[in-house]
């Protein structure tokens, strides 16, 4: 599967567009981030164009789509796939593949998996309002109510 325009819009909205590298909001440091939340190869003083941000997002999406496709062992809807790609894009492969969300989904407990999104709202030991909003949007997309 490929991330739909709805999924891409969710990621862009949640990440925002920043053309100058910035520190992770949760840690105040690593990983440095740029564009629509890209971290691969980003250095402290890096500056990019909007076109480069779009290209980085496209490359990141391919990587995260593959991660979701490899980890999910049950059929999913387009909305579920989009929500999972957005979630994995944000929390990373390791956190996704070890998550209760994925375990419940693969066990056929879709409702239980959906309830797990709201548990992933902490960064740097505190609840971040941006993550609360993002997880609610991912959950809604996952459940087909967005």
Residue pairs with C-beta under 8 A, 6 or more apart in sequence:
1 65
1 69
1 76
1 78
1 81
2 61
2 65
3 11
3 61
3 65
3 81
3 82
3 85
4 78
4 82
6 78
6 79
6 82
6 141
6 146
7 78
7 81
7 82
7 83
7 85
7 86
7 141
8 57
8 61
10 82
10 83
10 86
10 134
10 137
10 138
10 141
11 36
11 37
11 57
11 61
11 85
11 86
11 89
12 36
12 57
13 137
14 37
14 86
14 90
14 130
14 133
14 134
14 137
15 35
15 36
15 37
16 36
16 37
17 35
17 36
17 50
17 53
18 33
18 34
18 35
19 34
19 35
19 47
19 48
19 49
19 50
19 53
20 34
20 46
20 47
21 32
21 33
21 34
21 42
21 43
21 44
21 45
21 46
21 47
22 32
22 33
22 34
23 29
23 30
23 32
23 33
24 30
24 31
24 32
24 33
24 123
25 123
25 124
25 128
25 130
26 122
26 123
26 124
26 126
26 128
27 123
27 124
28 124
31 39
31 42
32 39
32 42
32 43
32 44
32 46
33 39
33 42
34 42
34 46
34 48
34 53
34 56
35 48
35 52
35 53
35 54
35 56
35 57
36 53
36 54
36 56
36 57
36 60
37 57
37 60
37 89
37 90
38 53
38 56
38 57
38 60
40 56
40 59
40 60
48 56
60 89
61 85
61 89
64 85
64 88
64 89
64 93
65 81
65 85
67 88
67 93
67 96
67 97
68 81
68 84
68 85
68 88
68 96
71 96
71 97
71 102
71 106
72 81
72 84
72 102
72 105
72 106
73 106
74 105
74 106
74 108
76 84
76 105
77 144
79 141
79 142
79 143
79 144
79 146
80 110
80 141
80 142
82 141
83 117
83 138
83 139
83 141
83 142
84 96
84 105
84 142
86 134
86 137
86 138
86 141
87 96
87 101
87 117
87 120
87 135
87 138
88 96
90 131
90 134
91 99
91 120
95 120
96 102
99 116
99 120
100 116
100 119
101 113
101 116
101 117
101 119
101 120
102 113
104 110
104 112
104 113
104 116
105 113
113 142
114 139
114 142
114 143
115 139
117 135
117 136
117 138
117 139
117 142
118 132
118 135
118 136
118 139
120 131
120 135
121 127
121 128
121 131
121 132
121 135
122 128
122 131
123 131
137 146
140 146
